Amino acid sequence: MDYDFNRVIDRRNTGSIKEDYQLAEAMIPLWVADMDFEVSHEIIQAAQERLLHPIFGYTTLPASLLEAASLWYQRRHRVTYQPSDMIPYYGVVSAIHLCFMALTKEEDRVTIISPVYMRFPMSVSETSRTLNEVSMINRCNRMEIDFEQLEISLQKSNVLLLCNPHNPVGRVFTMQELTRIYDLVEKYDIMVISDEIHADLIMPGYQHIPFVQVHPKAKQRTITLVSSTKTFNIAQAGMALIVTANLDYQVAIKQWMTKFHLGAMNVISMAMVEAAYRHGDDWLDQVILYIYQNYQYVVSEFTQHMPRIKVLPLEGSYLLWLDCRNISISVVDFFETQARVRGEDGILFGQDGKGYYRLNLASPRILLEKAMNQLKEVYFTLYP
Ligand SMILES: Cc1ncc(COP(=O)(O)O)c(C=O)c1O
């Protein structure tokens, strides 16, 4: 089936955070990380079919859902996640909190590689753990890990909270980079929580490498967090998978869940997520292509007409990282106050994000064209 991602779907008055929440009048919303695209018809059909049964009582998670997930990761990433190693949970962010509570102690230290998704540092402070931040370096318009700093940080850490693909900088880490990370976590005996929520959204020419694939022993120190919700634009279905082959980790996580009676999943969400994993390939391939074309369009607009703003290569996710350190006004002033385009100020992702801006490209092209025209107008006034 061909999807029409050019179709503009009015999301106003649906409670959408992107469109209904804190969005000033007449702003183009390119911020919150969800997509403005209709989801695959198999997901809608699965939800509709489940609705036809008139009882929504206590329901177990079907084994077929975890089998479908396992097949998906095998098929798309050539990685084996055994269904028995998957723990369904409400979301990736809540899973990070859970892992901290279940697997670390209050005085433990967590390394993050910054700028990074703002919930990372928040999850560390909200669970009273201590943050060790390592900066990424912009080398020739590519964000790279500072391995010297990473080693210093890991020497005094217990956990590495990794984001791969990396939000907001759009990097998909290479085997060489991941191997260097693995060597350090092995050397300093660090547990890795690898948030791979963006793993399915990889741009042509790049390949996502699950952290557990980096070394045969990696899976014993790794908890991988994956989710169909980002991939298939069903964020509010609220289901992620905590994957770990380490039995001690599994036991500790499950004990913590039992303590608070956590783990029952929403009955409609389960149907949607299983359908997504089972039938989502075609929709996803079409979405990636569309996002990639959006990216090429936006690159050409910035390069040709707004050259002071440098676009960092989008390797994965649909979140574009822009280096705006060479414009004379603040990013908020430029994008939001003057151009009326609502992305995210880079500083929200840490001090290292200062002077950068993040734009969500998962929108119909016409919206991006409108945004680019408004940005150009402001840019031409500043730099006639
Ligand atoms: C890296 C990363 N992790 C987690 C999330 C949110 O995950 P969830 O909605 O499953 O809590 C996001 C959302 O943008 C994200 O970018």
The ligand as a Gaussian input file, in Angstrom:
#p B3LYP/6-31G(d) Opt

LIG

0 1
 C       16.400000       8.869000      23.113000
 C       14.972000       8.803000      23.552000
 N       14.617000       7.949000      24.519000
 C       13.333000       7.857000      24.940000
 C       12.348000       8.648000      24.389000
 C       10.933000       8.542000      24.895000
 O       10.586000       7.218000      25.066000
 P        9.211000       6.811000      25.725000
 O        8.154000       7.630000      25.092000
 O        9.102000       5.342000      25.402000
 O        9.352000       7.047000      27.182000
 C       12.686000       9.559000      23.388000
 C       11.664000      10.446000      22.804000
 O       11.917000      11.319000      22.053000
 C       14.023000       9.634000      22.956000
 O       14.398000      10.482000      21.996000

